[in-house]
Amino acid sequence: MLAGIIISVNAEAKTKSAAQLHTLETVPFKVVVINIEKIRRQSKAVRNIQAQIEGIRKTFQSQIQKEETVLKAANHELGKKRSVLTPAAFAQERRKFEKRVVEIQRMVQSKKQSLSKVQAEAMSKVQNKLDVIITAFAQERKISLVLRRSQTILVARAYEVTGEILRQLDAQLAKVKVKKPGTK
């Protein structure tokens, strides 16, 4: 009985495969290649995102430098107090200073994480729009296969459509608003 089921399943699979093969033979096979890395480097939206991120990064860096200046001054003052304070009082002051250093380190790490998060969210918007554009492009031109340039070794220029996709992306999404880190 089991052998009959296997033979039946095999015969059905061969029939479906033959039908699928016939369908594939009648559909023209069109391939295009897109250089996603080039789009990520040259698109207006990505450049806009990078400029906004750089502005936020400079603001963060300024805040961090101010905190570092305060910490250096506090450390210098702590060094002066070493000879005046008792060892126990100095140890207590040192712990306060070290606690402040740890707080600053956490703040820096938090700012880096929040900056990475808002950058990823903005880049996700670009990627989503790019996916929509590529899908529409493929459907309009009855493209069978879209490959990334990084996955190919050699490509004839006729198959390369990066420029057209980039123009469409720039036309449809020139700017992306980067959220301020820490806001929802």
mmCIF file of the C-alpha atoms, coordinates in Angstrom:
data_MODEL
# 
_entry.id   MODEL 
# 
loop_
_atom_site.group_PDB 
_atom_site.id 
_atom_site.type_symbol 
_atom_site.label_atom_id 
_atom_site.label_alt_id 
_atom_site.label_comp_id 
_atom_site.label_asym_id 
_atom_site.label_entity_id 
_atom_site.label_seq_id 
_atom_site.pdbx_PDB_ins_code 
_atom_site.Cartn_x 
_atom_site.Cartn_y 
_atom_site.Cartn_z 
_atom_site.occupancy 
_atom_site.B_iso_or_equiv 
_atom_site.pdbx_formal_charge 
_atom_site.auth_seq_id 
_atom_site.auth_comp_id 
_atom_site.auth_asym_id 
_atom_site.auth_atom_id 
_atom_site.pdbx_PDB_model_num 
ATOM 1   C CA . MET A 1 1   ? 0.000  0.000  0.000   1.00 0.00 ? 1   MET A CA 1 
ATOM 2   C CA . LEU A 1 2   ? 2.795  2.441  0.953   1.00 0.00 ? 2   LEU A CA 1 
ATOM 3   C CA . ALA A 1 3   ? 4.556  1.713  -2.332  1.00 0.00 ? 3   ALA A CA 1 
ATOM 4   C CA . GLY A 1 4   ? 1.343  2.572  -4.239  1.00 0.00 ? 4   GLY A CA 1 
ATOM 5   C CA . ILE A 1 5   ? 1.051  5.918  -2.434  1.00 0.00 ? 5   ILE A CA 1 
ATOM 6   C CA . ILE A 1 6   ? 4.684  6.792  -3.167  1.00 0.00 ? 6   ILE A CA 1 
ATOM 7   C CA . ILE A 1 7   ? 4.259  5.901  -6.853  1.00 0.00 ? 7   ILE A CA 1 
ATOM 8   C CA . SER A 1 8   ? 1.057  7.956  -6.993  1.00 0.00 ? 8   SER A CA 1 
ATOM 9   C CA . VAL A 1 9   ? 2.745  10.957 -5.361  1.00 0.00 ? 9   VAL A CA 1 
ATOM 10  C CA . ASN A 1 10  ? 5.747  10.616 -7.684  1.00 0.00 ? 10  ASN A CA 1 
ATOM 11  C CA . ALA A 1 11  ? 3.517  10.503 -10.766 1.00 0.00 ? 11  ALA A CA 1 
ATOM 12  C CA . GLU A 1 12  ? 1.579  13.562 -9.569  1.00 0.00 ? 12  GLU A CA 1 
ATOM 13  C CA . ALA A 1 13  ? 4.817  15.461 -8.898  1.00 0.00 ? 13  ALA A CA 1 
ATOM 14  C CA . LYS A 1 14  ? 6.115  14.615 -12.391 1.00 0.00 ? 14  LYS A CA 1 
ATOM 15  C CA . THR A 1 15  ? 2.865  15.833 -13.932 1.00 0.00 ? 15  THR A CA 1 
ATOM 16  C CA . LYS A 1 16  ? 3.038  19.138 -11.994 1.00 0.00 ? 16  LYS A CA 1 
ATOM 17  C CA . SER A 1 17  ? 6.715  19.534 -12.858 1.00 0.00 ? 17  SER A CA 1 
ATOM 18  C CA . ALA A 1 18  ? 5.961  19.009 -16.546 1.00 0.00 ? 18  ALA A CA 1 
ATOM 19  C CA . ALA A 1 19  ? 3.166  21.599 -16.402 1.00 0.00 ? 19  ALA A CA 1 
ATOM 20  C CA . GLN A 1 20  ? 5.397  24.076 -14.569 1.00 0.00 ? 20  GLN A CA 1 
ATOM 21  C CA . LEU A 1 21  ? 8.219  23.453 -17.037 1.00 0.00 ? 21  LEU A CA 1 
ATOM 22  C CA . HIS A 1 22  ? 5.840  24.103 -19.951 1.00 0.00 ? 22  HIS A CA 1 
ATOM 23  C CA . THR A 1 23  ? 4.742  27.374 -18.305 1.00 0.00 ? 23  THR A CA 1 
ATOM 24  C CA . LEU A 1 24  ? 8.359  28.421 -17.745 1.00 0.00 ? 24  LEU A CA 1 
ATOM 25  C CA . GLU A 1 25  ? 9.189  27.715 -21.380 1.00 0.00 ? 25  GLU A CA 1 
ATOM 26  C CA . THR A 1 26  ? 6.468  30.069 -22.587 1.00 0.00 ? 26  THR A CA 1 
ATOM 27  C CA . VAL A 1 27  ? 7.440  32.955 -20.272 1.00 0.00 ? 27  VAL A CA 1 
ATOM 28  C CA . PRO A 1 28  ? 10.305 35.085 -21.576 1.00 0.00 ? 28  PRO A CA 1 
ATOM 29  C CA . PHE A 1 29  ? 13.221 35.170 -19.176 1.00 0.00 ? 29  PHE A CA 1 
ATOM 30  C CA . LYS A 1 30  ? 14.386 38.728 -18.480 1.00 0.00 ? 30  LYS A CA 1 
ATOM 31  C CA . VAL A 1 31  ? 17.136 39.559 -16.014 1.00 0.00 ? 31  VAL A CA 1 
ATOM 32  C CA . VAL A 1 32  ? 18.318 42.896 -14.674 1.00 0.00 ? 32  VAL A CA 1 
ATOM 33  C CA . VAL A 1 33  ? 21.064 43.851 -12.254 1.00 0.00 ? 33  VAL A CA 1 
ATOM 34  C CA . ILE A 1 34  ? 20.921 46.647 -9.684  1.00 0.00 ? 34  ILE A CA 1 
ATOM 35  C CA . ASN A 1 35  ? 23.858 48.066 -7.751  1.00 0.00 ? 35  ASN A CA 1 
ATOM 36  C CA . ILE A 1 36  ? 22.208 48.589 -4.363  1.00 0.00 ? 36  ILE A CA 1 
ATOM 37  C CA . GLU A 1 37  ? 25.443 49.840 -2.782  1.00 0.00 ? 37  GLU A CA 1 
ATOM 38  C CA . LYS A 1 38  ? 25.738 52.558 -5.442  1.00 0.00 ? 38  LYS A CA 1 
ATOM 39  C CA . ILE A 1 39  ? 22.139 53.599 -4.799  1.00 0.00 ? 39  ILE A CA 1 
ATOM 40  C CA . ARG A 1 40  ? 22.858 53.770 -1.065  1.00 0.00 ? 40  ARG A CA 1 
ATOM 41  C CA . ARG A 1 41  ? 25.877 55.975 -1.732  1.00 0.00 ? 41  ARG A CA 1 
ATOM 42  C CA . GLN A 1 42  ? 24.350 58.290 -4.316  1.00 0.00 ? 42  GLN A CA 1 
ATOM 43  C CA . SER A 1 43  ? 20.637 58.652 -3.647  1.00 0.00 ? 43  SER A CA 1 
ATOM 44  C CA . LYS A 1 44  ? 19.370 62.036 -2.528  1.00 0.00 ? 44  LYS A CA 1 
ATOM 45  C CA . ALA A 1 45  ? 17.431 60.485 0.361   1.00 0.00 ? 45  ALA A CA 1 
ATOM 46  C CA . VAL A 1 46  ? 20.468 58.677 1.775   1.00 0.00 ? 46  VAL A CA 1 
ATOM 47  C CA . ARG A 1 47  ? 22.641 61.772 1.448   1.00 0.00 ? 47  ARG A CA 1 
ATOM 48  C CA . ASN A 1 48  ? 19.907 63.770 3.192   1.00 0.00 ? 48  ASN A CA 1 
ATOM 49  C CA . ILE A 1 49  ? 19.799 61.219 6.010   1.00 0.00 ? 49  ILE A CA 1 
ATOM 50  C CA . GLN A 1 50  ? 23.587 61.280 6.344   1.00 0.00 ? 50  GLN A CA 1 
ATOM 51  C CA . ALA A 1 51  ? 23.610 65.088 6.590   1.00 0.00 ? 51  ALA A CA 1 
ATOM 52  C CA . GLN A 1 52  ? 20.954 65.047 9.319   1.00 0.00 ? 52  GLN A CA 1 
ATOM 53  C CA . ILE A 1 53  ? 22.760 62.281 11.236  1.00 0.00 ? 53  ILE A CA 1 
ATOM 54  C CA . GLU A 1 54  ? 26.018 64.212 11.012  1.00 0.00 ? 54  GLU A CA 1 
ATOM 55  C CA . GLY A 1 55  ? 24.303 67.294 12.461  1.00 0.00 ? 55  GLY A CA 1 
ATOM 56  C CA . ILE A 1 56  ? 22.912 65.259 15.348  1.00 0.00 ? 56  ILE A CA 1 
ATOM 57  C CA . ARG A 1 57  ? 26.312 63.611 15.860  1.00 0.00 ? 57  ARG A CA 1 
ATOM 58  C CA . LYS A 1 58  ? 28.017 67.022 16.074  1.00 0.00 ? 58  LYS A CA 1 
ATOM 59  C CA . THR A 1 59  ? 25.468 68.174 18.665  1.00 0.00 ? 59  THR A CA 1 
ATOM 60  C CA . PHE A 1 60  ? 26.069 65.010 20.693  1.00 0.00 ? 60  PHE A CA 1 
ATOM 61  C CA . GLN A 1 61  ? 29.836 65.424 20.370  1.00 0.00 ? 61  GLN A CA 1 
ATOM 62  C CA . SER A 1 62  ? 29.582 68.996 21.656  1.00 0.00 ? 62  SER A CA 1 
ATOM 63  C CA . GLN A 1 63  ? 27.556 67.832 24.668  1.00 0.00 ? 63  GLN A CA 1 
ATOM 64  C CA . ILE A 1 64  ? 30.042 65.051 25.366  1.00 0.00 ? 64  ILE A CA 1 
ATOM 65  C CA . GLN A 1 65  ? 33.015 67.413 25.152  1.00 0.00 ? 65  GLN A CA 1 
ATOM 66  C CA . LYS A 1 66  ? 31.359 69.724 27.690  1.00 0.00 ? 66  LYS A CA 1 
ATOM 67  C CA . GLU A 1 67  ? 30.863 66.784 30.056  1.00 0.00 ? 67  GLU A CA 1 
ATOM 68  C CA . GLU A 1 68  ? 34.480 65.693 29.545  1.00 0.00 ? 68  GLU A CA 1 
ATOM 69  C CA . THR A 1 69  ? 35.678 69.208 30.386  1.00 0.00 ? 69  THR A CA 1 
ATOM 70  C CA . VAL A 1 70  ? 33.634 69.174 33.591  1.00 0.00 ? 70  VAL A CA 1 
ATOM 71  C CA . LEU A 1 71  ? 35.029 65.733 34.471  1.00 0.00 ? 71  LEU A CA 1 
ATOM 72  C CA . LYS A 1 72  ? 38.627 66.845 33.873  1.00 0.00 ? 72  LYS A CA 1 
ATOM 73  C CA . ALA A 1 73  ? 38.117 69.862 36.101  1.00 0.00 ? 73  ALA A CA 1 
ATOM 74  C CA . ALA A 1 74  ? 36.531 67.674 38.788  1.00 0.00 ? 74  ALA A CA 1 
ATOM 75  C CA . ASN A 1 75  ? 39.417 65.218 38.561  1.00 0.00 ? 75  ASN A CA 1 
ATOM 76  C CA . HIS A 1 76  ? 41.912 68.053 38.879  1.00 0.00 ? 76  HIS A CA 1 
ATOM 77  C CA . GLU A 1 77  ? 40.075 69.381 41.960  1.00 0.00 ? 77  GLU A CA 1 
ATOM 78  C CA . LEU A 1 78  ? 39.967 65.890 43.401  1.00 0.00 ? 78  LEU A CA 1 
ATOM 79  C CA . GLY A 1 79  ? 43.748 65.643 42.973  1.00 0.00 ? 79  GLY A CA 1 
ATOM 80  C CA . LYS A 1 80  ? 44.185 68.917 44.891  1.00 0.00 ? 80  LYS A CA 1 
ATOM 81  C CA . LYS A 1 81  ? 41.974 67.654 47.735  1.00 0.00 ? 81  LYS A CA 1 
ATOM 82  C CA . ARG A 1 82  ? 43.989 64.453 48.169  1.00 0.00 ? 82  ARG A CA 1 
ATOM 83  C CA . SER A 1 83  ? 46.497 66.020 50.535  1.00 0.00 ? 83  SER A CA 1 
ATOM 84  C CA . VAL A 1 84  ? 43.841 68.002 52.449  1.00 0.00 ? 84  VAL A CA 1 
ATOM 85  C CA . LEU A 1 85  ? 41.196 65.296 52.987  1.00 0.00 ? 85  LEU A CA 1 
ATOM 86  C CA . THR A 1 86  ? 41.392 62.277 55.231  1.00 0.00 ? 86  THR A CA 1 
ATOM 87  C CA . PRO A 1 87  ? 41.796 58.995 53.370  1.00 0.00 ? 87  PRO A CA 1 
ATOM 88  C CA . ALA A 1 88  ? 38.166 58.079 54.094  1.00 0.00 ? 88  ALA A CA 1 
ATOM 89  C CA . ALA A 1 89  ? 36.850 61.449 52.886  1.00 0.00 ? 89  ALA A CA 1 
ATOM 90  C CA . PHE A 1 90  ? 39.047 61.287 49.798  1.00 0.00 ? 90  PHE A CA 1 
ATOM 91  C CA . ALA A 1 91  ? 37.811 57.758 49.044  1.00 0.00 ? 91  ALA A CA 1 
ATOM 92  C CA . GLN A 1 92  ? 34.215 58.986 49.310  1.00 0.00 ? 92  GLN A CA 1 
ATOM 93  C CA . GLU A 1 93  ? 34.935 61.907 46.949  1.00 0.00 ? 93  GLU A CA 1 
ATOM 94  C CA . ARG A 1 94  ? 36.703 59.522 44.568  1.00 0.00 ? 94  ARG A CA 1 
ATOM 95  C CA . ARG A 1 95  ? 33.646 57.210 44.521  1.00 0.00 ? 95  ARG A CA 1 
ATOM 96  C CA . LYS A 1 96  ? 31.391 60.180 43.705  1.00 0.00 ? 96  LYS A CA 1 
ATOM 97  C CA . PHE A 1 97  ? 33.713 61.137 40.863  1.00 0.00 ? 97  PHE A CA 1 
ATOM 98  C CA . GLU A 1 98  ? 33.846 57.572 39.525  1.00 0.00 ? 98  GLU A CA 1 
ATOM 99  C CA . LYS A 1 99  ? 30.055 57.351 39.719  1.00 0.00 ? 99  LYS A CA 1 
ATOM 100 C CA . ARG A 1 100 ? 29.822 60.513 37.619  1.00 0.00 ? 100 ARG A CA 1 
ATOM 101 C CA . VAL A 1 101 ? 32.278 59.039 35.090  1.00 0.00 ? 101 VAL A CA 1 
ATOM 102 C CA . VAL A 1 102 ? 30.108 55.921 34.787  1.00 0.00 ? 102 VAL A CA 1 
ATOM 103 C CA . GLU A 1 103 ? 27.001 58.088 34.308  1.00 0.00 ? 103 GLU A CA 1 
ATOM 104 C CA . ILE A 1 104 ? 28.716 59.989 31.499  1.00 0.00 ? 104 ILE A CA 1 
ATOM 105 C CA . GLN A 1 105 ? 29.832 56.743 29.863  1.00 0.00 ? 105 GLN A CA 1 
ATOM 106 C CA . ARG A 1 106 ? 26.247 55.459 29.993  1.00 0.00 ? 106 ARG A CA 1 
ATOM 107 C CA . MET A 1 107 ? 24.970 58.713 28.522  1.00 0.00 ? 107 MET A CA 1 
ATOM 108 C CA . VAL A 1 108 ? 27.474 58.461 25.658  1.00 0.00 ? 108 VAL A CA 1 
ATOM 109 C CA . GLN A 1 109 ? 26.503 54.849 24.988  1.00 0.00 ? 109 GLN A CA 1 
ATOM 110 C CA . SER A 1 110 ? 22.813 55.736 25.109  1.00 0.00 ? 110 SER A CA 1 
ATOM 111 C CA . LYS A 1 111 ? 23.297 58.586 22.632  1.00 0.00 ? 111 LYS A CA 1 
ATOM 112 C CA . LYS A 1 112 ? 25.208 56.301 20.264  1.00 0.00 ? 112 LYS A CA 1 
ATOM 113 C CA . GLN A 1 113 ? 22.465 53.680 20.441  1.00 0.00 ? 113 GLN A CA 1 
ATOM 114 C CA . SER A 1 114 ? 19.674 56.185 19.901  1.00 0.00 ? 114 SER A CA 1 
ATOM 115 C CA . LEU A 1 115 ? 21.531 57.707 16.948  1.00 0.00 ? 115 LEU A CA 1 
ATOM 116 C CA . SER A 1 116 ? 22.002 54.269 15.404  1.00 0.00 ? 116 SER A CA 1 
ATOM 117 C CA . LYS A 1 117 ? 18.320 53.530 15.948  1.00 0.00 ? 117 LYS A CA 1 
ATOM 118 C CA . VAL A 1 118 ? 17.019 56.682 14.246  1.00 0.00 ? 118 VAL A CA 1 
ATOM 119 C CA . GLN A 1 119 ? 19.478 56.191 11.386  1.00 0.00 ? 119 GLN A CA 1 
ATOM 120 C CA . ALA A 1 120 ? 18.275 52.606 10.894  1.00 0.00 ? 120 ALA A CA 1 
ATOM 121 C CA . GLU A 1 121 ? 14.640 53.766 10.954  1.00 0.00 ? 121 GLU A CA 1 
ATOM 122 C CA . ALA A 1 122 ? 15.325 56.416 8.313   1.00 0.00 ? 122 ALA A CA 1 
ATOM 123 C CA . MET A 1 123 ? 17.275 53.974 6.131   1.00 0.00 ? 123 MET A CA 1 
ATOM 124 C CA . SER A 1 124 ? 14.411 51.508 6.464   1.00 0.00 ? 124 SER A CA 1 
ATOM 125 C CA . LYS A 1 125 ? 12.112 54.080 4.850   1.00 0.00 ? 125 LYS A CA 1 
ATOM 126 C CA . VAL A 1 126 ? 14.520 54.355 1.927   1.00 0.00 ? 126 VAL A CA 1 
ATOM 127 C CA . GLN A 1 127 ? 14.754 50.568 1.624   1.00 0.00 ? 127 GLN A CA 1 
ATOM 128 C CA . ASN A 1 128 ? 10.968 50.188 1.678   1.00 0.00 ? 128 ASN A CA 1 
ATOM 129 C CA . LYS A 1 129 ? 10.561 52.791 -1.079  1.00 0.00 ? 129 LYS A CA 1 
ATOM 130 C CA . LEU A 1 130 ? 13.362 51.152 -3.055  1.00 0.00 ? 130 LEU A CA 1 
ATOM 131 C CA . ASP A 1 131 ? 11.610 47.772 -2.771  1.00 0.00 ? 131 ASP A CA 1 
ATOM 132 C CA . VAL A 1 132 ? 8.372  49.297 -4.085  1.00 0.00 ? 132 VAL A CA 1 
ATOM 133 C CA . ILE A 1 133 ? 10.192 50.947 -7.002  1.00 0.00 ? 133 ILE A CA 1 
ATOM 134 C CA . ILE A 1 134 ? 12.079 47.768 -7.947  1.00 0.00 ? 134 ILE A CA 1 
ATOM 135 C CA . THR A 1 135 ? 8.917  45.664 -7.735  1.00 0.00 ? 135 THR A CA 1 
ATOM 136 C CA . ALA A 1 136 ? 6.956  48.094 -9.919  1.00 0.00 ? 136 ALA A CA 1 
ATOM 137 C CA . PHE A 1 137 ? 9.857  48.306 -12.385 1.00 0.00 ? 137 PHE A CA 1 
ATOM 138 C CA . ALA A 1 138 ? 10.043 44.511 -12.640 1.00 0.00 ? 138 ALA A CA 1 
ATOM 139 C CA . GLN A 1 139 ? 6.287  44.134 -13.083 1.00 0.00 ? 139 GLN A CA 1 
ATOM 140 C CA . GLU A 1 140 ? 6.041  46.875 -15.726 1.00 0.00 ? 140 GLU A CA 1 
ATOM 141 C CA . ARG A 1 141 ? 8.846  45.373 -17.791 1.00 0.00 ? 141 ARG A CA 1 
ATOM 142 C CA . LYS A 1 142 ? 7.960  41.744 -17.075 1.00 0.00 ? 142 LYS A CA 1 
ATOM 143 C CA . ILE A 1 143 ? 11.339 41.113 -15.469 1.00 0.00 ? 143 ILE A CA 1 
ATOM 144 C CA . SER A 1 144 ? 11.804 37.519 -14.326 1.00 0.00 ? 144 SER A CA 1 
ATOM 145 C CA . LEU A 1 145 ? 14.853 38.009 -12.120 1.00 0.00 ? 145 LEU A CA 1 
ATOM 146 C CA . VAL A 1 146 ? 16.451 40.981 -10.353 1.00 0.00 ? 146 VAL A CA 1 
ATOM 147 C CA . LEU A 1 147 ? 19.994 40.455 -9.086  1.00 0.00 ? 147 LEU A CA 1 
ATOM 148 C CA . ARG A 1 148 ? 22.181 42.583 -6.877  1.00 0.00 ? 148 ARG A CA 1 
ATOM 149 C CA . ARG A 1 149 ? 25.381 43.711 -8.572  1.00 0.00 ? 149 ARG A CA 1 
ATOM 150 C CA . SER A 1 150 ? 27.351 42.376 -5.601  1.00 0.00 ? 150 SER A CA 1 
ATOM 151 C CA . GLN A 1 151 ? 26.082 38.866 -6.412  1.00 0.00 ? 151 GLN A CA 1 
ATOM 152 C CA . THR A 1 152 ? 27.370 38.900 -9.974  1.00 0.00 ? 152 THR A CA 1 
ATOM 153 C CA . ILE A 1 153 ? 30.808 38.633 -11.481 1.00 0.00 ? 153 ILE A CA 1 
ATOM 154 C CA . LEU A 1 154 ? 30.274 40.044 -14.946 1.00 0.00 ? 154 LEU A CA 1 
ATOM 155 C CA . VAL A 1 155 ? 27.299 41.974 -16.264 1.00 0.00 ? 155 VAL A CA 1 
ATOM 156 C CA . ALA A 1 156 ? 26.625 43.388 -19.712 1.00 0.00 ? 156 ALA A CA 1 
ATOM 157 C CA . ARG A 1 157 ? 25.668 47.079 -19.477 1.00 0.00 ? 157 ARG A CA 1 
ATOM 158 C CA . ALA A 1 158 ? 22.299 46.331 -21.079 1.00 0.00 ? 158 ALA A CA 1 
ATOM 159 C CA . TYR A 1 159 ? 21.264 44.413 -17.947 1.00 0.00 ? 159 TYR A CA 1 
ATOM 160 C CA . GLU A 1 160 ? 22.368 47.157 -15.529 1.00 0.00 ? 160 GLU A CA 1 
ATOM 161 C CA . VAL A 1 161 ? 19.380 49.317 -14.501 1.00 0.00 ? 161 VAL A CA 1 
ATOM 162 C CA . THR A 1 162 ? 20.833 51.044 -11.440 1.00 0.00 ? 162 THR A CA 1 
ATOM 163 C CA . GLY A 1 163 ? 20.695 54.498 -13.004 1.00 0.00 ? 163 GLY A CA 1 
ATOM 164 C CA . GLU A 1 164 ? 17.008 54.237 -13.822 1.00 0.00 ? 164 GLU A CA 1 
ATOM 165 C CA . ILE A 1 165 ? 16.124 52.914 -10.364 1.00 0.00 ? 165 ILE A CA 1 
ATOM 166 C CA . LEU A 1 166 ? 18.222 55.673 -8.760  1.00 0.00 ? 166 LEU A CA 1 
ATOM 167 C CA . ARG A 1 167 ? 16.442 58.364 -10.815 1.00 0.00 ? 167 ARG A CA 1 
ATOM 168 C CA . GLN A 1 168 ? 13.063 57.000 -9.765  1.00 0.00 ? 168 GLN A CA 1 
ATOM 169 C CA . LEU A 1 169 ? 14.091 56.854 -6.098  1.00 0.00 ? 169 LEU A CA 1 
ATOM 170 C CA . ASP A 1 170 ? 15.415 60.422 -6.205  1.00 0.00 ? 170 ASP A CA 1 
ATOM 171 C CA . ALA A 1 171 ? 12.189 61.607 -7.853  1.00 0.00 ? 171 ALA A CA 1 
ATOM 172 C CA . GLN A 1 172 ? 9.932  59.823 -5.375  1.00 0.00 ? 172 GLN A CA 1 
ATOM 173 C CA . LEU A 1 173 ? 11.955 60.193 -2.169  1.00 0.00 ? 173 LEU A CA 1 
ATOM 174 C CA . ALA A 1 174 ? 14.512 62.990 -2.092  1.00 0.00 ? 174 ALA A CA 1 
ATOM 175 C CA . LYS A 1 175 ? 14.321 63.637 1.656   1.00 0.00 ? 175 LYS A CA 1 
ATOM 176 C CA . VAL A 1 176 ? 13.619 61.563 4.742   1.00 0.00 ? 176 VAL A CA 1 
ATOM 177 C CA . LYS A 1 177 ? 13.010 63.243 8.074   1.00 0.00 ? 177 LYS A CA 1 
ATOM 178 C CA . VAL A 1 178 ? 15.273 61.732 10.713  1.00 0.00 ? 178 VAL A CA 1 
ATOM 179 C CA . LYS A 1 179 ? 13.566 61.653 14.104  1.00 0.00 ? 179 LYS A CA 1 
ATOM 180 C CA . LYS A 1 180 ? 15.387 63.305 16.940  1.00 0.00 ? 180 LYS A CA 1 
ATOM 181 C CA . PRO A 1 181 ? 16.949 60.618 19.124  1.00 0.00 ? 181 PRO A CA 1 
ATOM 182 C CA . GLY A 1 182 ? 14.964 59.954 22.250  1.00 0.00 ? 182 GLY A CA 1 
ATOM 183 C CA . THR A 1 183 ? 11.604 60.974 20.759  1.00 0.00 ? 183 THR A CA 1 
ATOM 184 C CA . LYS A 1 184 ? 8.847  58.547 19.896  1.00 0.00 ? 184 LYS A CA 1 
# 
